[in-house]
């Protein structure tokens, strides 16, 4: 959510209010804007994870993994997921016509994806055609990777493929990170549509 939705909306707002246009005209390297946004997104995402894990342990009896390998899996799924989501957020920021419409245009597909990707409803309870649609997008694979960390081997039976398919998780998330970068390069604009 932080990478795709919040970043996409914030970049659209920066474009609409002229912030991006002014930044493009300064001697600062243009990459500094993206580095700042990336570091902010990673930091906020990390804080959210720490808070959610603390709430899970304190209020819901969540047992944190004890094996280092699970934490390694958690780390690469987290990093690839945040990078891919952030790049897609920057790419989709060019879609809304104004800052006012950014929330509706960007949030709607994300909410739908949450419901078909195993965030709120167990993936095994969804119809196969919805799972096939969700499989195209990175959120389903992020959820699958995180389930492997917290549910362990016993939870693999709940997956559609009866396996976590971590190699496929890495492949899909990596492909979305590369695809997100390509989309950013093709769609990103420093000026709003009314500025030309």
N, C-alpha and C positions, 0 to 999 in steps of 0.2 A: 504494500500500500504506500509506503513512504517513497519508494523508488518510482513507481509508475504513476499513481494518482497524485500524490502531493507534489512531486517534482514536476509532473506534466502541467498541473494547474499553476504552480508558481512561475514556471518559465513562460507560460501563456500570459500571466499577469505582468511579468517583467517586460514582455514584448509589447503588450497593449498600452502600458503606461509610459513607454518610451525609454525605460531603463536600458534595455538591450541596445537600442539605437545610440544612446549616449555612451555606453560602454564601448561600442564598436568604434567610436570616434576618439577614444582616449589612447594614449601611448601604451597603455597596459596590453600585454599579449591577450588575444581573445581566449586562449586556452585557460587563462587564470579564472575566468568566469566558470568554466566547466570543472576545473579542479576544485574550486570552492564549493560548487554544488555537489560534486561527488563526495568530498570529505564530509560535508554537512549531512548528506543522505546516509553515508556509512555510519557516522556517529549517532544520528537519531535512530537508525535501524538497530544498532548495537544496544543502545539504551532501552529501546522497546523490548528487545529479546531478554535483556537482564531483568527488567521489570516483570515481564510475563513469566519467566522462569521462577522468579521469587514468589510471585502470586501463586503459581502452580504448586510450588513446594509448600508454601505456608498454608494455603487454604484448601487445596485439593489433593494433597498427599502425593504429588508427582515425585517419582523416584528418578533422580538424575542418573544418566549412564555412568558406570564406573570404569568402563574400558576406554582407553585412549583412542582406539580405532573409531569408536562411535563419535568422539569429539572431533576427530579429523574429518569424518564424513559430515558432521554438522557444519564445520568451518567451510569446507569447499562448497557445500550446497548453499550456505548462507552467502558467501562471497559471489559465486556465480549467479545466484538468484538476484542479489541486490544490483550487481553490475548490469545484468540483462534487463531487469525491470527499470533501472534508471535510464538506460539508453532508450528503451521503448517509451518511457515517460517523456524524454526530451523530444523524441520523434513525433509522438502524438500531440505534443504541445502546439504544433503548427496547424492542427486540424480545427480547433475552435476559431470562430470569426472574431471573438472578443473575450476579454477576461470574464465578462458576465456569463457567457455561455460555457466557459471552460469546465466548471464543476459538473454540469449536466453531461456534457459531451464525453468527458474523460472518466467520470465516476461510474456511469451506467454500464459500460462493458466490463469494468472491473467487478462490480457487484454480481453481475450475471456469472462471470467466470468463477467467483467464489462458490456459488451454489453448485456448479457442475464439476468442480475440481477436487472435491473431497475436503473442503475447508469446514463446511457446516454439516454436510450429509456424508456418511461413509461412502467411499467410492464404490464399494461392492454392492450398494443398494441402488445405485443409479442405473438407468437403462443403458444398454451398450452403445446406442447411438449418441447419447450425451457424453459418455466416457470417450468415444471416438473424437467428438468435437473438442472436448477438454484436452485431449492428448496432443493437440496441435499447439497448445499454448504452454508457456513455462510454469504457470502456477500449479498445474496438476503435478508436474514433475518435482517442483519444490516441495509440495506437500508429501509426495511419495518418499523423497529423500529424508525429510524430517521424521516421517513415521518410522523409517528404518532405524533412526537414532533412538527414538523414545519407546517404540514398541518392541524392538528387537526381533529375533528370529520367529518368535511365536506370532507376531503380528503379520508376517508375510502371507499367511493363509488368508487374511482378509483382503489382500490385494486382488485385483482382477486377474493378473497373470500368476497369482500365487507365489510371487517373488517381488522383491523391491526393484529389481532391474537397475542397480546403481550405475552400471556402465551406460545404460540408455539414459538415465537421469543426467549424467555428466555430459553425454553427447548432445542431448536436447538443450540443456541449459547453456552449454558452450555455443551451440549453433544460434540460439536466440541472442546471446551476447554479441556475436559477430553480425548477425542479421540486424540487431538493434543499432549497431554502429553504422552499418551501411544505410539503414533508414534515416539515421540522424544526418549523415552526410548528404543524403538526397533531399531531405525535407526541411532542415533547419533554416529559419530565416531570422535575421537580426531586426528586421523592421516589420511592423504590422501591415496588414493588407491595405489599410487606408493610406499608409506612407509610401506605398509603391514597391 
